[in-house]
């Protein structure tokens, strides 16, 4: 152990995301490194708006031409780790948020307790496929006129425990428009006791009036799904304008991993069939959703927490994109059978 007042310098290259050096320099939440002066240097940084422009860290040693030749020689993945201290290449990130295709903005002061009455304009863009080219058309509409007709659902991912090392519980409000575009409307992320979670789920539901509540019902979480239904039934007699929705316990196919579930959203990003609230990108918990989306890789190695993006992926097990044959129920089904 070092004596009081001693200094330590830790220098290295981030070859692997699972290395302790990567954990110390690139992740948050470990109090051992809260007061470290951490700096990650990259040999070259490209301008996001103009990739032809770049800033070189050490031009006398490695010019842009030398670095680009080295990248061609060893490949994007190795170059990203050895020269950019970023042991993941852009090709590995499969969920790409394009501000033009995948974001919307809302003007005016927003009342989260009564969002469906908001009359401020919502602005977004849609990709228009014209012969030989792709164009984007800008749209705007009063918020309530666009969102009120949507098929809205509430998704809940239960996180056990209240310590900083436990996963978060997550509530997400999503809306589907007539083009099957998925809109992220609202989100809550945090740790709380069951009684508080039940109240928050009901309050979010009362504000947004979703038609379905999708609640992860794996193992002990099934009892929480039952508790939500009981809470809604109890509150129905106490509220002047009650809200009632179907509670849908979500179970997953045994051979489908979490990574595969999240990867199932990929098809929505490229054509712009998922929209994030760009005006809230820097605010909790939407900043976490953005970060988890952008850092998602199939091995989940970049994600200390994945609760937000995992909750969004649950929509695939609530709203099906394909139709099915209607079968009349012979008796009242149990909650798990619904």
Helices and strands as residue ranges (DSSP letters): H 20-26, G 31-33, E 44-46, E 54-56, H 64-74, H 76-82, G 90-92, H 99-102, E 103-106, G 115-117, E 121-130, E 133-142, H 143-147, E 151-157, E 169-176, E 182-190, H 194-208, E 212-216, H 221-236, E 246-250, H 258-263, H 266-270, E 274-277, G 278-280, H 286-294, H 307-313, G 314-317
